[in-house]
Amino acid sequence: MAIWSELRSIVRWLLRRSDPPPPPGTGQVIQAAEQAAARRRLLADARTARTTPQHCQPTEILPTGTLDHEATPGRADR
């Protein structure tokens, strides 16, 4: 019976053990890789923004009284 209780305590000890910590510097390597990927995305976005034409047209200022709801006589404001 002593063998079973000893085996049971060993199994419990093994199950309670946490995973070993990652090697030193692993977090820095992961962070550097993520920063490099973000830098590549930013540069690609900037390159795309420089090469695509602007879709904004200059604003046209209309004289007052030319809008449809102002020009229609007898129409009540909403």
Order of alpha helices (4+ residues) and beta strands (2+ residues): alpha-alpha-alpha
